[in-house]
C-alpha cells in the first residue's frame, strides 16, 4: 500500500476546510436572497435608544368593485360621487389596508364639495352598522364633506378580529338620490 508523503497531508485538510467555508457562504447567500420580510425601521438621534417600526401599509385605488359577502354580488362605487378609504402618504386613496394589532382603524368617506350629503349608511362585511334601516345623519356644516368611520383599535373588538374585512358606504344626498362608495378591504396583523 502506498503511503502519502508527510508534507502533503496538510494540503488535503486545508482543501477540505476551504471547501466547507465556501459551502457555508453559498448557503448563507442563497438563504438571504430567497426572501424574508422587510420592515421599515428608524433609529432616533436621541440617546433613548428606542426604535420605531412601521408595518402598516396603504395601497390600492378603485372606482368599482364587486363584493359577494352580502347576499348576491353588489357593484359599488360606479357613480364616482363617493370615495372611501385612507389617504396614503403620497396622497392617493388607499383601499387595501393592513393594521397592526392595537392601531386605530379610521376610514374616511368623502364626497365632492359640489354635493350635499344628508345621511350615511355603512356596511361592514355585508352587515349594516347603523340602526336597522336608519342611516346616520351627515351634517355638512359640522362634518364637512368627509365622514370618519372609527372602528377603534385593530383586533380589540370582534368586528376587527382575524381575516379580511370589507367596508363600504351608501350616502344619501339632499335631493334624496343615493350613491355607493368603493369597497375598502383591511386586515389586522397578529400582536
Beta strands, then each sheet from edge to edge (+ up, - down):
strand 1: 40-43
strand 2: 51-54
strand 3: 57-59
strand 4: 65-67
strand 5: 74-76
strand 6: 82-87
strand 7: 93-94
strand 8: 96-99
strand 9: 104-111
strand 10: 117-124
strand 11: 127-128
strand 12: 136-137
strand 13: 146-153
strand 14: 165-173
strand 15: 178-180
strand 16: 184-188
sheet 1: 1+ 2-
sheet 2: 3+ 8- 16- 14+ 10- 11+
sheet 3: 3+ 8- 16- 14+ 15-
sheet 4: 3+ 8- 16- 14+ 10- 12+
sheet 5: 4+ 5-
sheet 6: 7+ 6- 9+ 13-
end
